[in-house]
Amino acid sequence: MANQYRNNSPRRRSAPRRRRSSRSSRTVLFTIFAVIAAAACVYAVRDCSLHGDSGAKADATAPGAKHYPGLELAKGAPSTNTVKEYDGFTVCFNPDNRTSDWVGWELLESEVSDNVSRTDKFWQDYAVANCPSPDDYRNSGFDKGHLCPAADQKRSASAMSDCFVMTNMTPQAHALNAGAWQTLEKKERLWAQRDSAIVIVAGPIYTDFDTDRIGKNGVRVPSSFYKVILAPYVESPRAIGFIYPNMKCPGDMANYAMSVRDVEKITGLDFFSALPDDIEDKVESTFSFTEWNR
């Protein structure tokens, strides 16, 4: 699969933000929407046939429950990236983009109801090369968009604090951050409660047209975001992917849904490789939004 990340461009200092041409922006958005539309058409028929008992709940915390270590870790990112485990999630930080190519975590049913308060104390991780500062986002027109949301890390003060590290942030349009992206995050917590646990990997998508950077450290602005979600402990494991352009995304969530395999083709990453090959192939090549949203 062709990797769409640019890995070797030189570091820029105080790079001024450059506006993308309207023609380039239209090209990028057309490509993204075309993939989403194609996925919806190809899998519409399959969506109607994937119900049955696939949603039967299992208990991920029960003694003897089968686990697959490393499900939240993706493969295929540049070797120059820094992979770091925080309390509750792992990031794969791209030093050129100043954002993480992926952030992965497992969300347990029990963690959804934890009640540690949100801190909003963003911090720079000096141990990670090129990690941006919170000030890089100041007056940029973009939110410090969480890839792993704070509401998924309420189990401890340490997890909540780590969730506000800048390696977990990406420049995100407020209309997306407070709109469709937040709606998806809320759905994930409902799905974790229903399915005992889910595994989530999220990150930005960059194309050659994405040249805008913000702040003194030059944080690169993505044109879209992806998220892949796996329910590994239900009777018939299932997965689903989403891609949202970095802008207001109106309409039904199903319009942005696709298979994990489609997300892999766009990002160049390999998700859920810790699964047995037969299970991985099945859950990644098909999806049913109706089944997830029931």
C-alpha positions as YAML, in Angstrom:
chain: A
units: angstrom
residues:
- id: 1
  name: MET
  ca: [0.00, 0.00, 0.00]
- id: 2
  name: ALA
  ca: [1.34, 3.39, -0.92]
- id: 3
  name: ASN
  ca: [2.31, 5.45, 2.13]
- id: 4
  name: GLN
  ca: [0.98, 8.98, 1.86]
- id: 5
  name: TYR
  ca: [3.23, 10.45, 4.53]
- id: 6
  name: ARG
  ca: [6.18, 12.66, 3.60]
- id: 7
  name: ASN
  ca: [8.99, 11.62, 5.88]
- id: 8
  name: ASN
  ca: [12.17, 13.44, 4.90]
- id: 9
  name: SER
  ca: [11.32, 17.10, 4.46]
- id: 10
  name: PRO
  ca: [13.65, 19.47, 6.39]
- id: 11
  name: ARG
  ca: [12.60, 21.02, 9.66]
- id: 12
  name: ARG
  ca: [11.16, 24.51, 9.32]
- id: 13
  name: ARG
  ca: [11.57, 27.32, 11.80]
- id: 14
  name: SER
  ca: [8.79, 29.81, 12.34]
- id: 15
  name: ALA
  ca: [7.31, 28.74, 9.06]
- id: 16
  name: PRO
  ca: [4.53, 31.10, 8.02]
- id: 17
  name: ARG
  ca: [1.19, 29.48, 7.41]
- id: 18
  name: ARG
  ca: [0.51, 29.16, 3.70]
- id: 19
  name: ARG
  ca: [-2.98, 29.02, 2.27]
- id: 20
  name: ARG
  ca: [-3.75, 26.08, 0.04]
- id: 21
  name: SER
  ca: [-5.07, 26.90, -3.35]
- id: 22
  name: SER
  ca: [-8.80, 26.34, -3.73]
- id: 23
  name: ARG
  ca: [-8.11, 23.99, -6.60]
- id: 24
  name: SER
  ca: [-5.79, 21.81, -4.48]
- id: 25
  name: SER
  ca: [-8.24, 21.80, -1.60]
- id: 26
  name: ARG
  ca: [-11.07, 20.76, -3.88]
- id: 27
  name: THR
  ca: [-8.92, 17.94, -5.27]
- id: 28
  name: VAL
  ca: [-8.10, 16.59, -1.81]
- id: 29
  name: LEU
  ca: [-11.68, 16.77, -0.57]
- id: 30
  name: PHE
  ca: [-13.03, 15.22, -3.76]
- id: 31
  name: THR
  ca: [-10.65, 12.26, -3.32]
- id: 32
  name: ILE
  ca: [-11.70, 11.73, 0.29]
- id: 33
  name: PHE
  ca: [-15.41, 11.97, -0.43]
- id: 34
  name: ALA
  ca: [-15.01, 9.66, -3.43]
- id: 35
  name: VAL
  ca: [-13.47, 6.97, -1.23]
- id: 36
  name: ILE
  ca: [-16.22, 7.37, 1.37]
- id: 37
  name: ALA
  ca: [-18.94, 7.19, -1.27]
- id: 38
  name: ALA
  ca: [-17.37, 4.14, -2.90]
- id: 39
  name: ALA
  ca: [-17.11, 2.35, 0.45]
- id: 40
  name: ALA
  ca: [-20.75, 3.07, 1.21]
- id: 41
  name: CYS
  ca: [-21.85, 1.66, -2.13]
- id: 42
  name: VAL
  ca: [-19.66, -1.44, -2.05]
- id: 43
  name: TYR
  ca: [-20.65, -2.45, 1.47]
- id: 44
  name: ALA
  ca: [-24.31, -1.45, 1.48]
- id: 45
  name: VAL
  ca: [-25.41, -4.97, 0.56]
- id: 46
  name: ARG
  ca: [-23.06, -6.57, 3.10]
- id: 47
  name: ASP
  ca: [-24.44, -4.26, 5.78]
- id: 48
  name: CYS
  ca: [-27.81, -5.97, 5.53]
- id: 49
  name: SER
  ca: [-26.37, -9.45, 6.03]
- id: 50
  name: LEU
  ca: [-24.09, -9.02, 9.01]
- id: 51
  name: HIS
  ca: [-26.54, -9.01, 11.89]
- id: 52
  name: GLY
  ca: [-27.37, -12.38, 13.45]
- id: 53
  name: ASP
  ca: [-25.69, -12.81, 16.86]
- id: 54
  name: SER
  ca: [-22.49, -10.88, 16.09]
- id: 55
  name: GLY
  ca: [-23.29, -8.42, 18.84]
- id: 56
  name: ALA
  ca: [-23.47, -11.01, 21.62]
- id: 57
  name: LYS
  ca: [-21.62, -9.48, 24.54]
- id: 58
  name: ALA
  ca: [-18.54, -11.04, 26.10]
- id: 59
  name: ASP
  ca: [-16.68, -10.00, 29.24]
- id: 60
  name: ALA
  ca: [-13.19, -8.77, 28.39]
- id: 61
  name: THR
  ca: [-12.22, -8.76, 32.08]
- id: 62
  name: ALA
  ca: [-13.46, -12.27, 32.91]
- id: 63
  name: PRO
  ca: [-10.84, -14.82, 34.06]
- id: 64
  name: GLY
  ca: [-9.59, -16.77, 31.05]
- id: 65
  name: ALA
  ca: [-10.90, -14.25, 28.51]
- id: 66
  name: LYS
  ca: [-8.72, -14.35, 25.41]
- id: 67
  name: HIS
  ca: [-6.65, -11.24, 24.79]
- id: 68
  name: TYR
  ca: [-4.42, -10.19, 21.92]
- id: 69
  name: PRO
  ca: [-1.61, -7.97, 23.26]
- id: 70
  name: GLY
  ca: [-0.73, -4.99, 21.09]
- id: 71
  name: LEU
  ca: [-4.05, -4.60, 19.29]
- id: 72
  name: GLU
  ca: [-3.81, -0.83, 19.72]
- id: 73
  name: LEU
  ca: [-0.45, -0.65, 17.93]
- id: 74
  name: ALA
  ca: [-0.36, 0.09, 14.18]
- id: 75
  name: LYS
  ca: [2.40, -0.83, 11.76]
- id: 76
  name: GLY
  ca: [3.77, 0.95, 8.71]
- id: 77
  name: ALA
  ca: [4.76, 4.37, 10.09]
- id: 78
  name: PRO
  ca: [8.22, 5.79, 9.28]
- id: 79
  name: SER
  ca: [11.09, 4.32, 11.28]
- id: 80
  name: THR
  ca: [12.11, 7.85, 12.30]
- id: 81
  name: ASN
  ca: [8.92, 8.16, 14.36]
- id: 82
  name: THR
  ca: [8.93, 7.96, 18.15]
- id: 83
  name: VAL
  ca: [6.65, 5.34, 19.67]
- id: 84
  name: LYS
  ca: [5.90, 6.15, 23.31]
- id: 85
  name: GLU
  ca: [3.52, 4.60, 25.80]
- id: 86
  name: TYR
  ca: [1.69, 6.94, 28.16]
- id: 87
  name: ASP
  ca: [-0.74, 6.01, 30.91]
- id: 88
  name: GLY
  ca: [-3.69, 4.61, 28.98]
- id: 89
  name: PHE
  ca: [-2.58, 5.05, 25.34]
- id: 90
  name: THR
  ca: [0.36, 4.82, 22.95]
- id: 91
  name: VAL
  ca: [1.46, 7.36, 20.34]
- id: 92
  name: CYS
  ca: [3.57, 7.10, 17.20]
- id: 93
  name: PHE
  ca: [4.90, 10.65, 16.88]
- id: 94
  name: ASN
  ca: [6.09, 11.96, 13.52]
- id: 95
  name: PRO
  ca: [8.88, 14.52, 14.13]
- id: 96
  name: ASP
  ca: [8.44, 16.19, 10.73]
- id: 97
  name: ASN
  ca: [4.68, 16.73, 11.01]
- id: 98
  name: ARG
  ca: [4.90, 17.50, 14.76]
- id: 99
  name: THR
  ca: [1.84, 15.28, 15.21]
- id: 100
  name: SER
  ca: [1.34, 11.56, 15.79]
- id: 101
  name: ASP
  ca: [0.68, 9.32, 12.81]
- id: 102
  name: TRP
  ca: [-1.43, 7.19, 15.13]
- id: 103
  name: VAL
  ca: [-2.61, 7.04, 18.73]
- id: 104
  name: GLY
  ca: [-4.01, 3.75, 20.01]
- id: 105
  name: TRP
  ca: [-5.80, 2.64, 23.17]
- id: 106
  name: GLU
  ca: [-8.22, 0.12, 24.62]
- id: 107
  name: LEU
  ca: [-11.40, 1.40, 26.26]
- id: 108
  name: LEU
  ca: [-12.99, -0.88, 28.84]
- id: 109
  name: GLU
  ca: [-16.63, -0.81, 29.87]
- id: 110
  name: SER
  ca: [-15.59, -0.07, 33.46]
- id: 111
  name: GLU
  ca: [-13.52, 2.96, 32.42]
- id: 112
  name: VAL
  ca: [-16.46, 4.76, 30.84]
- id: 113
  name: SER
  ca: [-18.08, 5.34, 34.23]
- id: 114
  name: ASP
  ca: [-14.92, 6.51, 36.01]
- id: 115
  name: ASN
  ca: [-15.11, 10.09, 37.21]
- id: 116
  name: VAL
  ca: [-11.69, 11.78, 37.31]
- id: 117
  name: SER
  ca: [-12.22, 15.41, 36.31]
- id: 118
  name: ARG
  ca: [-10.88, 16.89, 33.09]
- id: 119
  name: THR
  ca: [-7.79, 19.07, 33.65]
- id: 120
  name: ASP
  ca: [-7.28, 21.06, 30.41]
- id: 121
  name: LYS
  ca: [-3.58, 21.34, 31.33]
- id: 122
  name: PHE
  ca: [-1.83, 20.87, 28.00]
- id: 123
  name: TRP
  ca: [1.89, 20.11, 28.25]
- id: 124
  name: GLN
  ca: [4.92, 19.68, 26.03]
- id: 125
  name: ASP
  ca: [6.83, 16.40, 26.27]
- id: 126
  name: TYR
  ca: [10.47, 17.47, 26.08]
- id: 127
  name: ALA
  ca: [11.54, 13.83, 25.94]
- id: 128
  name: VAL
  ca: [10.03, 13.54, 22.43]
- id: 129
  name: ALA
  ca: [11.97, 15.29, 19.68]
- id: 130
  name: ASN
  ca: [10.04, 18.11, 17.96]
- id: 131
  name: CYS
  ca: [7.05, 17.82, 20.28]
- id: 132
  name: PRO
  ca: [5.21, 21.13, 19.90]
- id: 133
  name: SER
  ca: [4.24, 23.54, 22.60]
- id: 134
  name: PRO
  ca: [0.65, 24.50, 23.47]
- id: 135
  name: ASP
  ca: [1.60, 28.01, 22.33]
- id: 136
  name: ASP
  ca: [2.00, 26.73, 18.76]
- id: 137
  name: TYR
  ca: [-1.78, 26.55, 18.53]
- id: 138
  name: ARG
  ca: [-2.38, 30.04, 19.92]
- id: 139
  name: ASN
  ca: [-4.34, 32.25, 17.47]
- id: 140
  name: SER
  ca: [-3.92, 29.60, 14.77]
- id: 141
  name: GLY
  ca: [-7.61, 29.13, 14.06]
- id: 142
  name: PHE
  ca: [-7.37, 25.45, 15.04]
- id: 143
  name: ASP
  ca: [-8.25, 23.53, 18.19]
- id: 144
  name: LYS
  ca: [-5.76, 21.35, 20.03]
- id: 145
  name: GLY
  ca: [-7.70, 18.30, 18.93]
- id: 146
  name: HIS
  ca: [-7.33, 15.18, 21.07]
- id: 147
  name: LEU
  ca: [-6.73, 11.94, 19.20]
- id: 148
  name: CYS
  ca: [-7.33, 9.95, 22.40]
- id: 149
  name: PRO
  ca: [-10.11, 11.93, 24.12]
- id: 150
  name: ALA
  ca: [-9.97, 13.02, 27.75]
- id: 151
  name: ALA
  ca: [-13.33, 11.37, 28.46]
- id: 152
  name: ASP
  ca: [-11.72, 7.98, 27.70]
- id: 153
  name: GLN
  ca: [-9.03, 8.54, 30.36]
- id: 154
  name: LYS
  ca: [-11.07, 9.23, 33.50]
- id: 155
  name: ARG
  ca: [-9.80, 6.20, 35.41]
- id: 156
  name: SER
  ca: [-6.89, 8.03, 37.12]
- id: 157
  name: ALA
  ca: [-5.31, 11.45, 37.56]
- id: 158
  name: SER
  ca: [-2.19, 10.17, 35.81]
- id: 159
  name: ALA
  ca: [-4.13, 8.99, 32.74]
- id: 160
  name: MET
  ca: [-6.02, 12.29, 32.58]
- id: 161
  name: SER
  ca: [-2.79, 14.29, 32.82]
- id: 162
  name: ASP
  ca: [-1.08, 12.23, 30.12]
- id: 163
  name: CYS
  ca: [-4.07, 12.68, 27.83]
- id: 164
  name: PHE
  ca: [-3.24, 16.39, 27.54]
- id: 165
  name: VAL
  ca: [0.31, 15.84, 26.26]
- id: 166
  name: MET
  ca: [0.91, 17.64, 22.96]
- id: 167
  name: THR
  ca: [1.91, 14.41, 21.19]
- id: 168
  name: ASN
  ca: [-1.79, 13.51, 21.51]
- id: 169
  name: MET
  ca: [-2.91, 16.76, 19.81]
- id: 170
  name: THR
  ca: [-3.45, 17.63, 16.16]
- id: 171
  name: PRO
  ca: [-4.63, 20.90, 14.54]
- id: 172
  name: GLN
  ca: [-8.36, 20.33, 14.18]
- id: 173
  name: ALA
  ca: [-11.06, 22.64, 12.89]
- id: 174
  name: HIS
  ca: [-13.35, 23.59, 15.76]
- id: 175
  name: ALA
  ca: [-16.41, 22.68, 13.68]
- id: 176
  name: LEU
  ca: [-15.11, 19.11, 13.46]
- id: 177
  name: ASN
  ca: [-13.70, 18.88, 16.99]
- id: 178
  name: ALA
  ca: [-16.94, 20.06, 18.62]
- id: 179
  name: GLY
  ca: [-19.17, 18.43, 16.01]
- id: 180
  name: ALA
  ca: [-18.92, 15.11, 14.19]
- id: 181
  name: TRP
  ca: [-15.65, 14.04, 15.85]
- id: 182
  name: GLN
  ca: [-17.11, 14.56, 19.31]
- id: 183
  name: THR
  ca: [-20.27, 12.70, 18.31]
- id: 184
  name: LEU
  ca: [-18.17, 9.72, 17.25]
- id: 185
  name: GLU
  ca: [-16.27, 9.81, 20.55]
- id: 186
  name: LYS
  ca: [-19.52, 9.64, 22.49]
- id: 187
  name: LYS
  ca: [-20.66, 6.70, 20.38]
- id: 188
  name: GLU
  ca: [-17.41, 4.87, 21.15]
- id: 189
  name: ARG
  ca: [-18.10, 5.05, 24.88]
- id: 190
  name: LEU
  ca: [-21.56, 3.60, 24.36]
- id: 191
  name: TRP
  ca: [-20.08, 0.82, 22.24]
- id: 192
  name: ALA
  ca: [-17.47, 0.05, 24.92]
- id: 193
  name: GLN
  ca: [-20.24, -0.30, 27.51]
- id: 194
  name: ARG
  ca: [-22.22, -2.59, 25.23]
- id: 195
  name: ASP
  ca: [-19.32, -4.74, 23.98]
- id: 196
  name: SER
  ca: [-17.25, -4.96, 27.18]
- id: 197
  name: ALA
  ca: [-14.23, -3.30, 25.54]
- id: 198
  name: ILE
  ca: [-13.16, -1.80, 22.23]
- id: 199
  name: VAL
  ca: [-9.80, -0.95, 20.70]
- id: 200
  name: ILE
  ca: [-9.41, 2.42, 18.96]
- id: 201
  name: VAL
  ca: [-6.68, 3.87, 16.74]
- id: 202
  name: ALA
  ca: [-6.93, 7.45, 15.46]
- id: 203
  name: GLY
  ca: [-4.75, 9.88, 13.57]
- id: 204
  name: PRO
  ca: [-4.43, 12.58, 10.91]
- id: 205
  name: ILE
  ca: [-4.25, 12.08, 7.15]
- id: 206
  name: TYR
  ca: [-1.79, 14.18, 5.16]
- id: 207
  name: THR
  ca: [-1.45, 14.56, 1.41]
- id: 208
  name: ASP
  ca: [1.13, 16.42, -0.66]
- id: 209
  name: PHE
  ca: [-1.25, 19.37, -0.73]
- id: 210
  name: ASP
  ca: [-1.18, 19.75, 3.05]
- id: 211
  name: THR
  ca: [1.55, 22.39, 3.36]
- id: 212
  name: ASP
  ca: [-0.01, 24.63, 6.01]
- id: 213
  name: ARG
  ca: [1.86, 24.78, 9.32]
- id: 214
  name: ILE
  ca: [1.11, 26.63, 12.53]
- id: 215
  name: GLY
  ca: [3.20, 28.02, 15.37]
- id: 216
  name: LYS
  ca: [6.90, 28.54, 15.91]
- id: 217
  name: ASN
  ca: [7.51, 24.79, 15.70]
- id: 218
  name: GLY
  ca: [5.60, 24.42, 12.44]
- id: 219
  name: VAL
  ca: [2.87, 21.93, 13.32]
- id: 220
  name: ARG
  ca: [1.49, 20.53, 10.08]
- id: 221
  name: VAL
  ca: [-2.26, 20.87, 9.48]
- id: 222
  name: PRO
  ca: [-3.95, 17.71, 8.10]
- id: 223
  name: SER
  ca: [-6.75, 17.72, 5.56]
- id: 224
  name: SER
  ca: [-8.63, 14.89, 7.28]
- id: 225
  name: PHE
  ca: [-8.69, 12.42, 10.17]
- id: 226
  name: TYR
  ca: [-9.24, 8.67, 10.43]
- id: 227
  name: LYS
  ca: [-10.39, 6.39, 13.20]
- id: 228
  name: VAL
  ca: [-10.61, 2.59, 13.25]
- id: 229
  name: ILE
  ca: [-12.50, 0.70, 15.97]
- id: 230
  name: LEU
  ca: [-12.44, -3.00, 16.88]
- id: 231
  name: ALA
  ca: [-14.75, -4.99, 19.15]
- id: 232
  name: PRO
  ca: [-12.55, -8.06, 19.74]
- id: 233
  name: TYR
  ca: [-14.47, -9.72, 22.57]
- id: 234
  name: VAL
  ca: [-17.97, -10.11, 21.14]
- id: 235
  name: GLU
  ca: [-19.02, -13.51, 19.85]
- id: 236
  name: SER
  ca: [-18.16, -12.49, 16.28]
- id: 237
  name: PRO
  ca: [-15.47, -9.78, 16.39]
- id: 238
  name: ARG
  ca: [-16.14, -6.79, 14.17]
- id: 239
  name: ALA
  ca: [-14.44, -3.57, 13.14]
- id: 240
  name: ILE
  ca: [-15.27, -0.32, 11.39]
- id: 241
  name: GLY
  ca: [-13.41, 2.72, 10.07]
- id: 242
  name: PHE
  ca: [-14.25, 6.40, 9.64]
- id: 243
  name: ILE
  ca: [-12.68, 9.30, 7.76]
- id: 244
  name: TYR
  ca: [-13.69, 12.90, 8.36]
- id: 245
  name: PRO
  ca: [-12.40, 15.93, 6.44]
- id: 246
  name: ASN
  ca: [-10.89, 18.58, 8.71]
- id: 247
  name: MET
  ca: [-13.92, 20.83, 8.50]
- id: 248
  name: LYS
  ca: [-17.59, 20.81, 9.43]
- id: 249
  name: CYS
  ca: [-18.98, 17.38, 8.56]
- id: 250
  name: PRO
  ca: [-22.78, 17.48, 8.38]
- id: 251
  name: GLY
  ca: [-25.07, 14.54, 7.84]
- id: 252
  name: ASP
  ca: [-25.31, 11.03, 9.18]
- id: 253
  name: MET
  ca: [-22.27, 9.34, 10.71]
- id: 254
  name: ALA
  ca: [-22.82, 6.42, 8.34]
- id: 255
  name: ASN
  ca: [-21.81, 8.67, 5.44]
- id: 256
  name: TYR
  ca: [-18.23, 8.70, 6.77]
- id: 257
  name: ALA
  ca: [-18.00, 4.99, 7.62]
- id: 258
  name: MET
  ca: [-15.97, 2.43, 5.69]
- id: 259
  name: SER
  ca: [-14.03, -0.77, 6.20]
- id: 260
  name: VAL
  ca: [-10.74, -0.81, 8.08]
- id: 261
  name: ARG
  ca: [-9.13, -2.10, 4.89]
- id: 262
  name: ASP
  ca: [-10.18, 1.09, 3.09]
- id: 263
  name: VAL
  ca: [-8.62, 3.20, 5.83]
- id: 264
  name: GLU
  ca: [-5.42, 1.17, 5.54]
- id: 265
  name: LYS
  ca: [-5.26, 1.85, 1.81]
- id: 266
  name: ILE
  ca: [-5.53, 5.60, 2.41]
- id: 267
  name: THR
  ca: [-3.13, 5.85, 5.37]
- id: 268
  name: GLY
  ca: [-0.58, 3.20, 4.45]
- id: 269
  name: LEU
  ca: [-0.86, 1.79, 7.98]
- id: 270
  name: ASP
  ca: [-1.62, -1.76, 9.12]
- id: 271
  name: PHE
  ca: [-4.13, -2.00, 11.98]
- id: 272
  name: PHE
  ca: [-5.00, -4.86, 14.35]
- id: 273
  name: SER
  ca: [-2.17, -7.06, 13.08]
- id: 274
  name: ALA
  ca: [-2.03, -8.82, 16.48]
- id: 275
  name: LEU
  ca: [-5.24, -10.65, 15.55]
- id: 276
  name: PRO
  ca: [-5.04, -14.13, 14.00]
- id: 277
  name: ASP
  ca: [-4.87, -13.68, 10.23]
- id: 278
  name: ASP
  ca: [-8.29, -15.18, 9.52]
- id: 279
  name: ILE
  ca: [-10.03, -12.93, 12.07]
- id: 280
  name: GLU
  ca: [-8.09, -9.88, 10.94]
- id: 281
  name: ASP
  ca: [-9.03, -10.43, 7.31]
- id: 282
  name: LYS
  ca: [-12.70, -10.88, 8.14]
- id: 283
  name: VAL
  ca: [-13.13, -7.86, 10.41]
- id: 284
  name: GLU
  ca: [-11.08, -5.53, 8.23]
- id: 285
  name: SER
  ca: [-12.63, -6.36, 4.87]
- id: 286
  name: THR
  ca: [-16.28, -5.97, 5.92]
- id: 287
  name: PHE
  ca: [-18.27, -3.59, 8.08]
- id: 288
  name: SER
  ca: [-21.84, -2.91, 9.10]
- id: 289
  name: PHE
  ca: [-22.64, 0.52, 10.47]
- id: 290
  name: THR
  ca: [-26.13, -0.72, 11.30]
- id: 291
  name: GLU
  ca: [-24.66, -3.47, 13.46]
- id: 292
  name: TRP
  ca: [-22.41, -1.01, 15.30]
- id: 293
  name: ASN
  ca: [-25.19, 1.52, 15.76]
- id: 294
  name: ARG
  ca: [-27.97, -0.82, 16.84]
...
